[in-house]
Amino acid sequence: MSDISDKHPFVQFLILCACILSGVVLVSLLTMLSMLALGMPLTAFDSVDETFYEHLNGLKFIQIISQLSIFVFPALLYAYLQNPKGMRYLGMFPKTTAKQWFGGGMLTVLVILCSFPFISWLGKMNMEMQLPDFLAGLETWMKQSEDQLAEMTEAFLKMDNFGDLLINLIVMAVTPAIAEEMLFRGALQKSLYKVVKNPHIAIIVTGIIFSAIHLQFYGFFPRMVIGIYLGYLFYWSKNLWFPILGHFINNGFLVVAVYMGVLDASEANGMPEDEILFMTAMGSLLLLTLTAFMFRKQFRQTEIN
């Protein structure tokens, strides 16, 4: 396999885009084949109806296949084109001391936990945004798409026993945390950094793309902010496992909270039922920023190449 690391950064970025497009083709093919193999109608994802619930476990399996195809496959393909030790290129075998593993891990968890009030408030603000009148048709379509995605998420979050919880943690927390961080932070952020030569622009643009790819318009800004924080965790530490841990904690906490009845499924979609006070949100923002900079201090000498 040829090494592309000596090519112009923009050429490398275009190669990454080609890898992502190959993942889109692969996910379409594997999704169709998986649904046919499981005896599921190809329209099972179209709406939350009796057919959807009848094939719910199969749809969760396909969700995992989709995440591996559209995120992991392009990231690994690009990484091995960059370096024969592709996993090392993505930051999955970092040079991290035991002290940094422990301190960084604890601070990653704190960053995410401290962010919840601010992210909930930001989600509430995002939900209340209204587009100008001339974009009314677009706004209607966005709300319909958002409602459909929320309905599917709530269906996935219906859990009757501990086994359902474990399955949902794998489908909605473990797999997306690893898969999405491999592509967005491990591959895309590094590639953009080489192009723009500015880590902050690379992190912010990656966070925007990370949020946009989820196609949940009224949760765009909260997800973007989370993506930016995860991007800084990776930039400061050069260790992909920290943003993976943060991503897992963010998703997994909500799954467990719904299972335990602490949160309603609609709240897990970023729609809190109770008002979050502005001062509480700003206190949360202050805490998570301070915690993030404590994380940075752990890795002061580390620089992402």
BALOBA-1460 file (C-alpha; in Angstrom, 3 decimals):
// residues 305
<rec num="1" residu="m" x="0.000" y="0.000" z="0.000"/>
<rec num="2" residu="s" x="1.539" y="3.339" z="-1.093"/>
<rec num="3" residu="d" x="2.477" y="6.019" z="1.426"/>
<rec num="4" residu="i" x="0.656" y="9.344" z="0.897"/>
<rec num="5" residu="s" x="2.295" y="11.179" z="3.812"/>
<rec num="6" residu="d" x="4.715" y="13.034" z="1.495"/>
<rec num="7" residu="k" x="1.932" y="14.390" z="-0.737"/>
<rec num="8" residu="h" x="0.573" y="17.933" z="-0.420"/>
<rec num="9" residu="p" x="-1.771" y="18.273" z="2.587"/>
<rec num="10" residu="f" x="-4.690" y="19.277" z="0.359"/>
<rec num="11" residu="v" x="-4.147" y="16.169" z="-1.782"/>
<rec num="12" residu="q" x="-4.172" y="14.100" z="1.429"/>
<rec num="13" residu="f" x="-7.449" y="15.770" z="2.406"/>
<rec num="14" residu="l" x="-8.973" y="14.920" z="-0.979"/>
<rec num="15" residu="i" x="-7.856" y="11.310" z="-0.521"/>
<rec num="16" residu="l" x="-9.613" y="11.295" z="2.868"/>
<rec num="17" residu="c" x="-12.771" y="12.613" z="1.178"/>
<rec num="18" residu="a" x="-12.500" y="9.760" z="-1.331"/>
<rec num="19" residu="c" x="-12.164" y="7.272" z="1.545"/>
<rec num="20" residu="i" x="-15.292" y="8.741" z="3.163"/>
<rec num="21" residu="l" x="-17.217" y="8.451" z="-0.112"/>
<rec num="22" residu="s" x="-16.145" y="4.813" z="-0.341"/>
<rec num="23" residu="g" x="-17.572" y="4.348" z="3.159"/>
<rec num="24" residu="v" x="-20.883" y="5.851" z="2.023"/>
<rec num="25" residu="v" x="-21.039" y="3.366" z="-0.849"/>
<rec num="26" residu="l" x="-20.063" y="0.500" z="1.461"/>
<rec num="27" residu="v" x="-22.684" y="1.380" z="4.088"/>
<rec num="28" residu="s" x="-25.421" y="1.487" z="1.454"/>
<rec num="29" residu="l" x="-24.423" y="-1.927" z="0.126"/>
<rec num="30" residu="l" x="-23.991" y="-3.600" z="3.525"/>
<rec num="31" residu="t" x="-27.222" y="-2.111" z="4.904"/>
<rec num="32" residu="m" x="-29.214" y="-3.469" z="1.975"/>
<rec num="33" residu="l" x="-27.547" y="-6.908" z="2.139"/>
<rec num="34" residu="s" x="-27.987" y="-7.106" z="5.936"/>
<rec num="35" residu="m" x="-31.679" y="-6.230" z="5.749"/>
<rec num="36" residu="l" x="-32.264" y="-8.816" z="3.029"/>
<rec num="37" residu="a" x="-30.314" y="-11.465" z="4.990"/>
<rec num="38" residu="l" x="-32.362" y="-10.759" z="8.121"/>
<rec num="39" residu="g" x="-35.632" y="-10.867" z="6.196"/>
<rec num="40" residu="m" x="-36.359" y="-7.197" z="6.855"/>
<rec num="41" residu="p" x="-38.162" y="-4.880" z="4.425"/>
<rec num="42" residu="l" x="-35.899" y="-2.198" z="2.953"/>
<rec num="43" residu="t" x="-38.375" y="0.404" z="4.226"/>
<rec num="44" residu="a" x="-37.982" y="-0.625" z="7.896"/>
<rec num="45" residu="f" x="-36.121" y="2.616" z="8.743"/>
<rec num="46" residu="d" x="-38.656" y="4.836" z="6.985"/>
<rec num="47" residu="s" x="-41.039" y="5.272" z="9.920"/>
<rec num="48" residu="v" x="-41.588" y="4.131" z="13.506"/>
<rec num="49" residu="d" x="-44.462" y="1.728" z="13.045"/>
<rec num="50" residu="e" x="-45.296" y="-1.913" z="13.764"/>
<rec num="51" residu="t" x="-42.699" y="-3.106" z="11.251"/>
<rec num="52" residu="f" x="-40.023" y="-0.953" z="12.906"/>
<rec num="53" residu="y" x="-40.670" y="-2.443" z="16.359"/>
<rec num="54" residu="e" x="-40.927" y="-5.971" z="14.921"/>
<rec num="55" residu="h" x="-37.378" y="-5.708" z="13.594"/>
<rec num="56" residu="l" x="-35.950" y="-3.464" z="16.326"/>
<rec num="57" residu="n" x="-33.048" y="-5.745" z="17.316"/>
<rec num="58" residu="g" x="-32.153" y="-6.282" z="13.675"/>
<rec num="59" residu="l" x="-32.165" y="-2.525" z="13.121"/>
<rec num="60" residu="k" x="-29.783" y="-2.092" z="16.054"/>
<rec num="61" residu="f" x="-27.432" y="-4.653" z="14.490"/>
<rec num="62" residu="i" x="-27.597" y="-2.771" z="11.189"/>
<rec num="63" residu="q" x="-26.866" y="0.448" z="13.071"/>
<rec num="64" residu="i" x="-23.576" y="-1.058" z="14.258"/>
<rec num="65" residu="i" x="-22.728" y="-2.261" z="10.745"/>
<rec num="66" residu="s" x="-23.488" y="1.223" z="9.432"/>
<rec num="67" residu="q" x="-21.246" y="2.926" z="11.982"/>
<rec num="68" residu="l" x="-18.356" y="0.579" z="11.234"/>
<rec num="69" residu="s" x="-18.769" y="1.057" z="7.488"/>
<rec num="70" residu="i" x="-19.215" y="4.808" z="7.300"/>
<rec num="71" residu="f" x="-16.755" y="5.824" z="10.043"/>
<rec num="72" residu="v" x="-14.238" y="3.075" z="10.864"/>
<rec num="73" residu="f" x="-13.592" y="1.835" z="7.317"/>
<rec num="74" residu="p" x="-12.663" y="5.279" z="5.858"/>
<rec num="75" residu="a" x="-10.576" y="6.163" z="8.930"/>
<rec num="76" residu="l" x="-8.577" y="2.926" z="8.773"/>
<rec num="77" residu="l" x="-8.179" y="3.088" z="4.995"/>
<rec num="78" residu="y" x="-6.856" y="6.641" z="5.195"/>
<rec num="79" residu="a" x="-4.634" y="5.874" z="8.189"/>
<rec num="80" residu="y" x="-2.975" y="2.898" z="6.501"/>
<rec num="81" residu="l" x="-2.424" y="4.987" z="3.365"/>
<rec num="82" residu="q" x="-0.649" y="7.466" z="5.630"/>
<rec num="83" residu="n" x="1.376" y="4.968" z="7.616"/>
<rec num="84" residu="p" x="1.791" y="1.155" z="7.668"/>
<rec num="85" residu="k" x="1.032" y="1.443" z="11.397"/>
<rec num="86" residu="g" x="-2.368" y="2.998" z="10.776"/>
<rec num="87" residu="m" x="-3.775" y="2.631" z="14.277"/>
<rec num="88" residu="r" x="-0.761" y="4.513" z="15.613"/>
<rec num="89" residu="y" x="-1.396" y="7.308" z="13.106"/>
<rec num="90" residu="l" x="-4.951" y="7.682" z="14.445"/>
<rec num="91" residu="g" x="-3.635" y="8.070" z="17.990"/>
<rec num="92" residu="m" x="-4.783" y="4.680" z="19.266"/>
<rec num="93" residu="f" x="-1.314" y="3.622" z="20.469"/>
<rec num="94" residu="p" x="-0.101" y="6.858" z="22.060"/>
<rec num="95" residu="k" x="2.983" y="7.535" z="24.130"/>
<rec num="96" residu="t" x="1.083" y="8.301" z="27.314"/>
<rec num="97" residu="t" x="2.452" y="7.791" z="30.822"/>
<rec num="98" residu="a" x="0.504" y="5.957" z="33.529"/>
<rec num="99" residu="k" x="0.073" y="9.273" z="35.382"/>
<rec num="100" residu="q" x="-1.337" y="10.906" z="32.243"/>
<rec num="101" residu="w" x="-3.671" y="7.964" z="31.597"/>
<rec num="102" residu="f" x="-5.125" y="8.237" z="35.104"/>
<rec num="103" residu="g" x="-5.244" y="12.030" z="35.361"/>
<rec num="104" residu="g" x="-6.403" y="12.496" z="31.791"/>
<rec num="105" residu="g" x="-9.099" y="9.853" z="32.161"/>
<rec num="106" residu="m" x="-10.498" y="11.372" z="35.346"/>
<rec num="107" residu="l" x="-10.462" y="14.885" z="33.890"/>
<rec num="108" residu="t" x="-12.119" y="13.702" z="30.668"/>
<rec num="109" residu="v" x="-15.008" y="12.325" z="32.699"/>
<rec num="110" residu="l" x="-15.230" y="15.591" z="34.663"/>
<rec num="111" residu="v" x="-15.210" y="17.680" z="31.477"/>
<rec num="112" residu="i" x="-18.225" y="15.798" z="30.135"/>
<rec num="113" residu="l" x="-20.130" y="15.728" z="33.436"/>
<rec num="114" residu="c" x="-19.526" y="19.441" z="34.006"/>
<rec num="115" residu="s" x="-20.798" y="20.192" z="30.505"/>
<rec num="116" residu="f" x="-24.292" y="18.723" z="30.947"/>
<rec num="117" residu="p" x="-26.114" y="21.818" z="32.313"/>
<rec num="118" residu="f" x="-24.524" y="24.100" z="29.715"/>
<rec num="119" residu="i" x="-25.188" y="21.665" z="26.864"/>
<rec num="120" residu="s" x="-28.816" y="21.245" z="27.997"/>
<rec num="121" residu="w" x="-29.298" y="25.026" z="28.113"/>
<rec num="122" residu="l" x="-27.663" y="25.412" z="24.704"/>
<rec num="123" residu="g" x="-29.939" y="22.669" z="23.345"/>
<rec num="124" residu="k" x="-32.970" y="24.535" z="24.683"/>
<rec num="125" residu="m" x="-31.807" y="27.724" z="22.956"/>
<rec num="126" residu="n" x="-31.155" y="25.797" z="19.741"/>
<rec num="127" residu="m" x="-34.658" y="24.280" z="19.823"/>
<rec num="128" residu="e" x="-36.223" y="27.741" z="20.159"/>
<rec num="129" residu="m" x="-34.433" y="29.202" z="17.130"/>
<rec num="130" residu="q" x="-36.646" y="30.306" z="14.268"/>
<rec num="131" residu="l" x="-35.622" y="30.865" z="10.673"/>
<rec num="132" residu="p" x="-36.768" y="33.926" z="8.652"/>
<rec num="133" residu="d" x="-40.174" y="33.701" z="6.984"/>
<rec num="134" residu="f" x="-38.712" y="33.155" z="3.525"/>
<rec num="135" residu="l" x="-37.136" y="29.926" z="4.855"/>
<rec num="136" residu="a" x="-40.405" y="28.632" z="6.319"/>
<rec num="137" residu="g" x="-40.449" y="25.635" z="3.979"/>
<rec num="138" residu="l" x="-36.922" y="24.656" z="5.004"/>
<rec num="139" residu="e" x="-37.798" y="25.074" z="8.680"/>
<rec num="140" residu="t" x="-40.849" y="22.823" z="8.301"/>
<rec num="141" residu="w" x="-38.737" y="20.132" z="6.637"/>
<rec num="142" residu="m" x="-36.053" y="20.428" z="9.343"/>
<rec num="143" residu="k" x="-38.625" y="20.027" z="12.123"/>
<rec num="144" residu="q" x="-40.199" y="17.014" z="10.416"/>
<rec num="145" residu="s" x="-36.758" y="15.387" z="9.989"/>
<rec num="146" residu="e" x="-35.876" y="16.168" z="13.589"/>
<rec num="147" residu="d" x="-39.148" y="14.715" z="14.880"/>
<rec num="148" residu="q" x="-38.642" y="11.519" z="12.874"/>
<rec num="149" residu="l" x="-35.077" y="11.062" z="14.145"/>
<rec num="150" residu="a" x="-36.204" y="11.785" z="17.709"/>
<rec num="151" residu="e" x="-39.000" y="9.236" z="17.383"/>
<rec num="152" residu="m" x="-36.541" y="6.591" z="16.204"/>
<rec num="153" residu="t" x="-34.121" y="7.408" z="19.021"/>
<rec num="154" residu="e" x="-36.896" y="7.105" z="21.597"/>
<rec num="155" residu="a" x="-37.870" y="3.732" z="20.113"/>
<rec num="156" residu="f" x="-34.251" y="2.548" z="20.383"/>
<rec num="157" residu="l" x="-34.177" y="3.728" z="24.007"/>
<rec num="158" residu="k" x="-37.092" y="1.553" z="25.118"/>
<rec num="159" residu="m" x="-35.473" y="-0.884" z="27.557"/>
<rec num="160" residu="d" x="-37.313" y="-3.580" z="29.494"/>
<rec num="161" residu="n" x="-34.378" y="-5.365" z="31.116"/>
<rec num="162" residu="f" x="-30.641" y="-5.233" z="31.793"/>
<rec num="163" residu="g" x="-29.905" y="-7.035" z="28.534"/>
<rec num="164" residu="d" x="-31.591" y="-4.209" z="26.608"/>
<rec num="165" residu="l" x="-29.395" y="-1.737" z="28.498"/>
<rec num="166" residu="l" x="-26.204" y="-3.570" z="27.509"/>
<rec num="167" residu="i" x="-27.285" y="-3.749" z="23.873"/>
<rec num="168" residu="n" x="-28.092" y="-0.041" z="23.820"/>
<rec num="169" residu="l" x="-24.766" y="0.840" z="25.431"/>
<rec num="170" residu="i" x="-23.000" y="-1.044" z="22.643"/>
<rec num="171" residu="v" x="-25.179" y="0.418" z="19.873"/>
<rec num="172" residu="m" x="-25.509" y="3.992" z="21.153"/>
<rec num="173" residu="a" x="-22.366" y="4.561" z="23.221"/>
<rec num="174" residu="v" x="-19.456" y="2.152" z="22.652"/>
<rec num="175" residu="t" x="-19.651" y="1.778" z="18.868"/>
<rec num="176" residu="p" x="-20.307" y="5.445" z="17.974"/>
<rec num="177" residu="a" x="-17.677" y="6.647" z="20.461"/>
<rec num="178" residu="i" x="-14.945" y="4.535" z="18.873"/>
<rec num="179" residu="a" x="-16.136" y="4.780" z="15.269"/>
<rec num="180" residu="e" x="-16.884" y="8.507" z="15.116"/>
<rec num="181" residu="e" x="-13.739" y="9.547" z="17.008"/>
<rec num="182" residu="m" x="-11.565" y="7.456" z="14.676"/>
<rec num="183" residu="l" x="-12.887" y="9.356" z="11.662"/>
<rec num="184" residu="f" x="-13.494" y="12.861" z="12.989"/>
<rec num="185" residu="r" x="-10.675" y="13.390" z="15.466"/>
<rec num="186" residu="g" x="-8.196" y="10.695" z="14.380"/>
<rec num="187" residu="a" x="-8.402" y="11.326" z="10.614"/>
<rec num="188" residu="l" x="-10.368" y="14.459" z="9.642"/>
<rec num="189" residu="q" x="-9.080" y="16.838" z="12.316"/>
<rec num="190" residu="k" x="-5.458" y="15.865" z="11.664"/>
<rec num="191" residu="s" x="-5.922" y="16.186" z="7.910"/>
<rec num="192" residu="l" x="-7.520" y="19.634" z="8.218"/>
<rec num="193" residu="y" x="-4.724" y="20.716" z="10.581"/>
<rec num="194" residu="k" x="-2.170" y="19.920" z="7.874"/>
<rec num="195" residu="v" x="-4.155" y="21.986" z="5.353"/>
<rec num="196" residu="v" x="-4.948" y="25.120" z="7.392"/>
<rec num="197" residu="k" x="-1.864" y="25.044" z="9.673"/>
<rec num="198" residu="n" x="-4.025" y="26.243" z="12.564"/>
<rec num="199" residu="p" x="-5.168" y="23.732" z="15.208"/>
<rec num="200" residu="h" x="-8.076" y="25.866" z="16.412"/>
<rec num="201" residu="i" x="-9.588" y="26.242" z="12.944"/>
<rec num="202" residu="a" x="-9.145" y="22.504" z="12.341"/>
<rec num="203" residu="i" x="-10.843" y="21.652" z="15.649"/>
<rec num="204" residu="i" x="-13.773" y="24.048" z="15.111"/>
<rec num="205" residu="v" x="-14.385" y="23.018" z="11.487"/>
<rec num="206" residu="t" x="-14.233" y="19.343" z="12.480"/>
<rec num="207" residu="g" x="-16.716" y="20.037" z="15.285"/>
<rec num="208" residu="i" x="-19.084" y="21.704" z="12.808"/>
<rec num="209" residu="i" x="-18.858" y="18.769" z="10.376"/>
<rec num="210" residu="f" x="-19.222" y="16.291" z="13.249"/>
<rec num="211" residu="s" x="-22.485" y="17.934" z="14.279"/>
<rec num="212" residu="a" x="-23.804" y="18.463" z="10.752"/>
<rec num="213" residu="i" x="-23.313" y="14.806" z="9.778"/>
<rec num="214" residu="h" x="-25.885" y="13.749" z="12.409"/>
<rec num="215" residu="l" x="-28.623" y="15.667" z="10.550"/>
<rec num="216" residu="q" x="-30.270" y="16.819" z="13.774"/>
<rec num="217" residu="f" x="-30.663" y="20.508" z="13.078"/>
<rec num="218" residu="y" x="-32.154" y="21.520" z="16.425"/>
<rec num="219" residu="g" x="-29.334" y="19.825" z="18.316"/>
<rec num="220" residu="f" x="-26.629" y="21.271" z="16.063"/>
<rec num="221" residu="f" x="-24.963" y="23.723" z="18.457"/>
<rec num="222" residu="p" x="-24.786" y="21.436" z="21.541"/>
<rec num="223" residu="r" x="-23.253" y="18.633" z="19.466"/>
<rec num="224" residu="m" x="-20.854" y="21.070" z="17.814"/>
<rec num="225" residu="v" x="-19.629" y="22.303" z="21.199"/>
<rec num="226" residu="i" x="-19.126" y="18.729" z="22.418"/>
<rec num="227" residu="g" x="-17.214" y="17.960" z="19.227"/>
<rec num="228" residu="i" x="-14.960" y="20.987" z="19.757"/>
<rec num="229" residu="y" x="-14.165" y="19.962" z="23.327"/>
<rec num="230" residu="l" x="-13.391" y="16.411" z="22.190"/>
<rec num="231" residu="g" x="-11.180" y="17.894" z="19.505"/>
<rec num="232" residu="y" x="-9.154" y="19.810" z="22.075"/>
<rec num="233" residu="l" x="-8.793" y="16.712" z="24.256"/>
<rec num="234" residu="f" x="-7.238" y="14.964" z="21.273"/>
<rec num="235" residu="y" x="-5.085" y="17.926" z="20.243"/>
<rec num="236" residu="w" x="-3.665" y="18.384" z="23.726"/>
<rec num="237" residu="s" x="-3.080" y="14.692" z="24.502"/>
<rec num="238" residu="k" x="-2.335" y="13.110" z="21.105"/>
<rec num="239" residu="n" x="-4.330" y="10.196" z="22.512"/>
<rec num="240" residu="l" x="-7.570" y="9.228" z="20.751"/>
<rec num="241" residu="w" x="-8.793" y="7.221" z="23.752"/>
<rec num="242" residu="f" x="-9.569" y="10.369" z="25.738"/>
<rec num="243" residu="p" x="-12.119" y="11.754" z="23.236"/>
<rec num="244" residu="i" x="-13.422" y="8.200" z="22.842"/>
<rec num="245" residu="l" x="-13.936" y="8.048" z="26.615"/>
<rec num="246" residu="g" x="-15.593" y="11.477" z="26.635"/>
<rec num="247" residu="h" x="-17.885" y="10.515" z="23.753"/>
<rec num="248" residu="f" x="-18.809" y="7.267" z="25.519"/>
<rec num="249" residu="i" x="-19.544" y="9.018" z="28.818"/>
<rec num="250" residu="n" x="-21.725" y="11.604" z="27.054"/>
<rec num="251" residu="n" x="-23.815" y="8.976" z="25.232"/>
<rec num="252" residu="g" x="-23.672" y="6.245" z="27.852"/>
<rec num="253" residu="f" x="-24.735" y="8.498" z="30.721"/>
<rec num="254" residu="l" x="-27.928" y="9.395" z="28.857"/>
<rec num="255" residu="v" x="-28.691" y="5.751" z="28.011"/>
<rec num="256" residu="v" x="-28.240" y="4.689" z="31.646"/>
<rec num="257" residu="a" x="-30.240" y="7.692" z="32.896"/>
<rec num="258" residu="v" x="-33.169" y="6.743" z="30.634"/>
<rec num="259" residu="y" x="-32.947" y="3.107" z="31.750"/>
<rec num="260" residu="m" x="-33.035" y="4.142" z="35.419"/>
<rec num="261" residu="g" x="-35.947" y="6.532" z="34.835"/>
<rec num="262" residu="v" x="-33.907" y="9.616" z="35.736"/>
<rec num="263" residu="l" x="-34.458" y="11.063" z="32.255"/>
<rec num="264" residu="d" x="-37.281" y="10.768" z="29.806"/>
<rec num="265" residu="a" x="-36.255" y="9.518" z="26.352"/>
<rec num="266" residu="s" x="-37.151" y="12.913" z="24.862"/>
<rec num="267" residu="e" x="-34.622" y="14.561" z="27.197"/>
<rec num="268" residu="a" x="-31.938" y="12.232" z="25.876"/>
<rec num="269" residu="n" x="-32.605" y="13.848" z="22.497"/>
<rec num="270" residu="g" x="-31.494" y="17.179" z="23.920"/>
<rec num="271" residu="m" x="-34.967" y="18.435" z="24.825"/>
<rec num="272" residu="p" x="-34.979" y="19.062" z="28.600"/>
<rec num="273" residu="e" x="-38.421" y="19.343" z="30.132"/>
<rec num="274" residu="d" x="-37.264" y="21.733" z="32.860"/>
<rec num="275" residu="e" x="-35.768" y="25.154" z="32.273"/>
<rec num="276" residu="i" x="-32.014" y="25.414" z="32.823"/>
<rec num="277" residu="l" x="-31.203" y="28.735" z="34.519"/>
<rec num="278" residu="f" x="-28.767" y="30.958" z="32.625"/>
<rec num="279" residu="m" x="-26.478" y="31.289" z="35.652"/>
<rec num="280" residu="t" x="-26.434" y="27.506" z="36.093"/>
<rec num="281" residu="a" x="-25.461" y="27.128" z="32.439"/>
<rec num="282" residu="m" x="-22.696" y="29.729" z="32.751"/>
<rec num="283" residu="g" x="-21.412" y="28.058" z="35.913"/>
<rec num="284" residu="s" x="-21.341" y="24.777" z="34.022"/>
<rec num="285" residu="l" x="-19.437" y="26.426" z="31.159"/>
<rec num="286" residu="l" x="-16.907" y="27.867" z="33.592"/>
<rec num="287" residu="l" x="-16.392" y="24.518" z="35.321"/>
<rec num="288" residu="l" x="-15.951" y="22.526" z="32.136"/>
<rec num="289" residu="t" x="-13.535" y="25.122" z="30.737"/>
<rec num="290" residu="l" x="-11.445" y="25.062" z="33.922"/>
<rec num="291" residu="t" x="-11.474" y="21.267" z="33.902"/>
<rec num="292" residu="a" x="-10.465" y="21.232" z="30.233"/>
<rec num="293" residu="f" x="-7.483" y="23.464" z="30.938"/>
<rec num="294" residu="m" x="-6.497" y="21.234" z="33.843"/>
<rec num="295" residu="f" x="-6.514" y="18.436" z="31.269"/>
<rec num="296" residu="r" x="-4.317" y="20.559" z="29.002"/>
<rec num="297" residu="k" x="-1.827" y="21.034" z="31.833"/>
<rec num="298" residu="q" x="-1.436" y="17.236" z="32.036"/>
<rec num="299" residu="f" x="-0.169" y="17.245" z="28.446"/>
<rec num="300" residu="r" x="1.593" y="20.597" z="28.189"/>
<rec num="301" residu="q" x="4.529" y="19.136" z="26.286"/>
<rec num="302" residu="t" x="2.368" y="17.149" z="23.844"/>
<rec num="303" residu="e" x="1.696" y="18.454" z="20.341"/>
<rec num="304" residu="i" x="-0.365" y="16.883" z="17.567"/>
<rec num="305" residu="n" x="1.689" y="16.587" z="14.397"/>
